[in-house]
């Protein structure tokens, strides 16, 4: 069983630092791209290329994920998580998930110290809870799921598609198949200038 990081990728300037950061973890990185971006030829990096979306698509991030879900090999009992190309994972993140084998894992997310001017996302911490599944106070990065639940799914073309997806998983599956790990953190938009006091 392995963890797969699905990452729609367009911030080319972040490529090297993202690779350096994720290399420390035993994950498989799937950069999902629709442009010519070269990635190192390493076994743990598996780029997925998709064609440019039609003009009516509003949210390319979710379009890219849908293309991956529809065409890539997805392993039933491996875990899949969704990160943006400026998100980080705290250093001991996966140690906190050891021994968990439920189909779904929900973690917390720190959103930095300051919300940069003009951003739609505030700072602070989103602590995972069953009360927040698919609702305000949860981000898509917080949901990790086994591949068998990702197959044949599709994200909506809307801003809150990640919340809609999390809500669907919560209401369609037995709640004992979810494990909440409130002390395991995604670092949201860690590379966004002005958000984190580093």
KOLNUTOR-34652 format. One record per residue (C-alpha): x, y, z; residue number from 1; residue in one letter. Coordinates in steps of 0.1 Angstrom, whole numbers, padded with zeros to 4 digits. Layout:
# KOLNUTOR-34652
<fitor <X, Y, Z>, NUM, 'A'>
...
This chain:
# KOLNUTOR-34652
<fitor <0000, 0000, 0000>, 1, 'X'>
<fitor <0013, 0034, -0010>, 2, 'X'>
<fitor <0002, 0070, -0009>, 3, 'X'>
<fitor <-0003, 0088, -0042>, 4, 'X'>
<fitor <-0002, 0126, -0045>, 5, 'X'>
<fitor <-0024, 0139, -0073>, 6, 'X'>
<fitor <-0012, 0174, -0082>, 7, 'X'>
<fitor <-0026, 0194, -0111>, 8, 'X'>
<fitor <0006, 0214, -0119>, 9, 'X'>
<fitor <0010, 0248, -0136>, 10, 'X'>
<fitor <0033, 0268, -0113>, 11, 'X'>
<fitor <0065, 0259, -0130>, 12, 'X'>
<fitor <0086, 0280, -0107>, 13, 'X'>
<fitor <0075, 0256, -0078>, 14, 'X'>
<fitor <0086, 0224, -0095>, 15, 'X'>
<fitor <0120, 0219, -0080>, 16, 'X'>
<fitor <0110, 0228, -0044>, 17, 'X'>
<fitor <0079, 0206, -0046>, 18, 'X'>
<fitor <0100, 0177, -0058>, 19, 'X'>
<fitor <0126, 0183, -0031>, 20, 'X'>
<fitor <0099, 0185, -0004>, 21, 'X'>
<fitor <0080, 0153, -0015>, 22, 'X'>
<fitor <0111, 0133, -0020>, 23, 'X'>
<fitor <0115, 0128, 0017>, 24, 'X'>
<fitor <0082, 0109, 0019>, 25, 'X'>
<fitor <0075, 0074, 0005>, 26, 'X'>
<fitor <0049, 0087, -0020>, 27, 'X'>
<fitor <0041, 0085, -0057>, 28, 'X'>
<fitor <0038, 0120, -0072>, 29, 'X'>
<fitor <0015, 0124, -0102>, 30, 'X'>
<fitor <0020, 0159, -0116>, 31, 'X'>
<fitor <-0011, 0164, -0138>, 32, 'X'>
<fitor <-0001, 0187, -0167>, 33, 'X'>
<fitor <-0013, 0200, -0200>, 34, 'X'>
<fitor <0019, 0217, -0211>, 35, 'X'>
<fitor <0055, 0208, -0217>, 36, 'X'>
<fitor <0070, 0205, -0183>, 37, 'X'>
<fitor <0100, 0182, -0178>, 38, 'X'>
<fitor <0101, 0162, -0146>, 39, 'X'>
<fitor <0131, 0141, -0133>, 40, 'X'>
<fitor <0129, 0105, -0145>, 41, 'X'>
<fitor <0126, 0089, -0111>, 42, 'X'>
<fitor <0104, 0059, -0102>, 43, 'X'>
<fitor <0083, 0078, -0077>, 44, 'X'>
<fitor <0074, 0107, -0102>, 45, 'X'>
<fitor <0047, 0097, -0128>, 46, 'X'>
<fitor <0036, 0127, -0148>, 47, 'X'>
<fitor <0001, 0125, -0164>, 48, 'X'>
<fitor <-0005, 0146, -0195>, 49, 'X'>
<fitor <-0040, 0157, -0205>, 50, 'X'>
<fitor <-0052, 0179, -0234>, 51, 'X'>
<fitor <-0062, 0215, -0230>, 52, 'X'>
<fitor <-0097, 0218, -0216>, 53, 'X'>
<fitor <-0125, 0232, -0237>, 54, 'X'>
<fitor <-0133, 0269, -0233>, 55, 'X'>
<fitor <-0164, 0263, -0213>, 56, 'X'>
<fitor <-0145, 0247, -0184>, 57, 'X'>
<fitor <-0142, 0271, -0155>, 58, 'X'>
<fitor <-0121, 0251, -0131>, 59, 'X'>
<fitor <-0091, 0235, -0148>, 60, 'X'>
<fitor <-0079, 0220, -0115>, 61, 'X'>
<fitor <-0110, 0197, -0113>, 62, 'X'>
<fitor <-0110, 0191, -0150>, 63, 'X'>
<fitor <-0074, 0178, -0147>, 64, 'X'>
<fitor <-0083, 0155, -0118>, 65, 'X'>
<fitor <-0112, 0141, -0138>, 66, 'X'>
<fitor <-0089, 0133, -0167>, 67, 'X'>
<fitor <-0066, 0115, -0144>, 68, 'X'>
<fitor <-0094, 0095, -0128>, 69, 'X'>
<fitor <-0108, 0086, -0162>, 70, 'X'>
<fitor <-0076, 0075, -0178>, 71, 'X'>
<fitor <-0049, 0067, -0153>, 72, 'X'>
<fitor <-0042, 0034, -0135>, 73, 'X'>
<fitor <-0057, 0036, -0101>, 74, 'X'>
<fitor <-0048, 0009, -0075>, 75, 'X'>
<fitor <-0078, -0002, -0054>, 76, 'X'>
<fitor <-0061, -0004, -0020>, 77, 'X'>
<fitor <-0036, 0024, -0024>, 78, 'X'>
<fitor <-0044, 0058, -0009>, 79, 'X'>
<fitor <-0049, 0089, -0030>, 80, 'X'>
<fitor <-0046, 0125, -0018>, 81, 'X'>
<fitor <-0051, 0159, -0036>, 82, 'X'>
<fitor <-0026, 0187, -0033>, 83, 'X'>
<fitor <-0021, 0220, -0051>, 84, 'X'>
<fitor <0013, 0228, -0066>, 85, 'X'>
<fitor <0021, 0251, -0037>, 86, 'X'>
<fitor <0010, 0229, -0008>, 87, 'X'>
<fitor <0033, 0212, 0016>, 88, 'X'>
<fitor <0029, 0183, 0041>, 89, 'X'>
<fitor <0043, 0186, 0076>, 90, 'X'>
<fitor <0075, 0165, 0081>, 91, 'X'>
<fitor <0060, 0138, 0104>, 92, 'X'>
<fitor <0027, 0136, 0086>, 93, 'X'>
<fitor <0027, 0100, 0075>, 94, 'X'>
<fitor <0041, 0088, 0108>, 95, 'X'>
<fitor <0008, 0099, 0123>, 96, 'X'>
<fitor <-0011, 0078, 0098>, 97, 'X'>
<fitor <0007, 0046, 0105>, 98, 'X'>
<fitor <-0015, 0016, 0112>, 99, 'X'>
<fitor <-0046, 0032, 0097>, 100, 'X'>
<fitor <-0064, 0010, 0072>, 101, 'X'>
<fitor <-0098, 0025, 0069>, 102, 'X'>
<fitor <-0109, 0034, 0033>, 103, 'X'>
<fitor <-0109, 0071, 0041>, 104, 'X'>
<fitor <-0086, 0093, 0062>, 105, 'X'>
<fitor <-0094, 0129, 0071>, 106, 'X'>
<fitor <-0066, 0152, 0083>, 107, 'X'>
<fitor <-0063, 0188, 0094>, 108, 'X'>
<fitor <-0049, 0218, 0074>, 109, 'X'>
<fitor <-0030, 0248, 0085>, 110, 'X'>
<fitor <-0036, 0278, 0063>, 111, 'X'>
<fitor <-0006, 0299, 0074>, 112, 'X'>
<fitor <-0003, 0331, 0094>, 113, 'X'>
<fitor <-0017, 0359, 0072>, 114, 'X'>
<fitor <-0041, 0359, 0044>, 115, 'X'>
<fitor <-0023, 0378, 0015>, 116, 'X'>
<fitor <-0043, 0408, 0001>, 117, 'X'>
<fitor <-0068, 0397, -0026>, 118, 'X'>
<fitor <-0069, 0360, -0016>, 119, 'X'>
<fitor <-0102, 0343, -0011>, 120, 'X'>
<fitor <-0087, 0319, 0015>, 121, 'X'>
<fitor <-0082, 0331, 0051>, 122, 'X'>
<fitor <-0054, 0321, 0075>, 123, 'X'>
<fitor <-0058, 0298, 0105>, 124, 'X'>
<fitor <-0063, 0261, 0110>, 125, 'X'>
<fitor <-0090, 0238, 0097>, 126, 'X'>
<fitor <-0093, 0210, 0122>, 127, 'X'>
<fitor <-0108, 0179, 0108>, 128, 'X'>
<fitor <-0142, 0167, 0122>, 129, 'X'>
<fitor <-0171, 0146, 0110>, 130, 'X'>
<fitor <-0192, 0178, 0115>, 131, 'X'>
<fitor <-0173, 0195, 0087>, 132, 'X'>
<fitor <-0174, 0168, 0061>, 133, 'X'>
<fitor <-0182, 0186, 0028>, 134, 'X'>
<fitor <-0190, 0219, 0046>, 135, 'X'>
<fitor <-0175, 0252, 0054>, 136, 'X'>
<fitor <-0143, 0248, 0073>, 137, 'X'>
<fitor <-0129, 0219, 0052>, 138, 'X'>
<fitor <-0106, 0218, 0022>, 139, 'X'>
<fitor <-0102, 0191, -0004>, 140, 'X'>
<fitor <-0066, 0185, 0006>, 141, 'X'>
<fitor <-0079, 0171, 0039>, 142, 'X'>
<fitor <-0095, 0140, 0024>, 143, 'X'>
<fitor <-0074, 0109, 0016>, 144, 'X'>
<fitor <-0092, 0079, 0001>, 145, 'X'>
<fitor <-0084, 0044, -0013>, 146, 'X'>
<fitor <-0084, 0041, -0050>, 147, 'X'>
<fitor <-0114, 0018, -0052>, 148, 'X'>
<fitor <-0135, 0048, -0041>, 149, 'X'>
<fitor <-0118, 0072, -0066>, 150, 'X'>
<fitor <-0125, 0051, -0096>, 151, 'X'>
<fitor <-0155, 0062, -0117>, 152, 'X'>
<fitor <-0159, 0094, -0097>, 153, 'X'>
<fitor <-0160, 0129, -0111>, 154, 'X'>
<fitor <-0155, 0164, -0097>, 155, 'X'>
<fitor <-0180, 0191, -0106>, 156, 'X'>
<fitor <-0169, 0222, -0125>, 157, 'X'>
<fitor <-0174, 0246, -0096>, 158, 'X'>
<fitor <-0154, 0264, -0069>, 159, 'X'>
<fitor <-0165, 0241, -0041>, 160, 'X'>
<fitor <-0162, 0209, -0060>, 161, 'X'>
<fitor <-0138, 0195, -0034>, 162, 'X'>
<fitor <-0164, 0200, -0006>, 163, 'X'>
<fitor <-0191, 0185, -0028>, 164, 'X'>
<fitor <-0169, 0154, -0034>, 165, 'X'>
<fitor <-0161, 0150, 0003>, 166, 'X'>
<fitor <-0197, 0153, 0012>, 167, 'X'>
<fitor <-0206, 0127, -0013>, 168, 'X'>
<fitor <-0180, 0103, 0000>, 169, 'X'>
<fitor <-0193, 0109, 0036>, 170, 'X'>
<fitor <-0229, 0103, 0028>, 171, 'X'>
<fitor <-0224, 0073, 0005>, 172, 'X'>
<fitor <-0201, 0053, 0027>, 173, 'X'>
<fitor <-0203, 0038, 0062>, 174, 'X'>
<fitor <-0189, 0062, 0087>, 175, 'X'>
<fitor <-0168, 0035, 0104>, 176, 'X'>
<fitor <-0147, 0035, 0072>, 177, 'X'>
<fitor <-0134, 0070, 0081>, 178, 'X'>
<fitor <-0105, 0078, 0104>, 179, 'X'>
<fitor <-0100, 0114, 0116>, 180, 'X'>
<fitor <-0065, 0124, 0124>, 181, 'X'>
<fitor <-0067, 0160, 0138>, 182, 'X'>
<fitor <-0030, 0163, 0146>, 183, 'X'>
<fitor <-0018, 0155, 0111>, 184, 'X'>
<fitor <-0015, 0187, 0090>, 185, 'X'>
<fitor <-0014, 0197, 0054>, 186, 'X'>
<fitor <0003, 0231, 0050>, 187, 'X'>
<fitor <-0020, 0250, 0027>, 188, 'X'>
<fitor <-0004, 0272, 0000>, 189, 'X'>
<fitor <0029, 0271, 0018>, 190, 'X'>
<fitor <0047, 0286, -0012>, 191, 'X'>
<fitor <0023, 0315, -0015>, 192, 'X'>
<fitor <0042, 0348, -0008>, 193, 'X'>
<fitor <0030, 0365, 0023>, 194, 'X'>
<fitor <0009, 0337, 0038>, 195, 'X'>
<fitor <0034, 0319, 0060>, 196, 'X'>
<fitor <0059, 0335, 0084>, 197, 'X'>
<fitor <0089, 0312, 0076>, 198, 'X'>
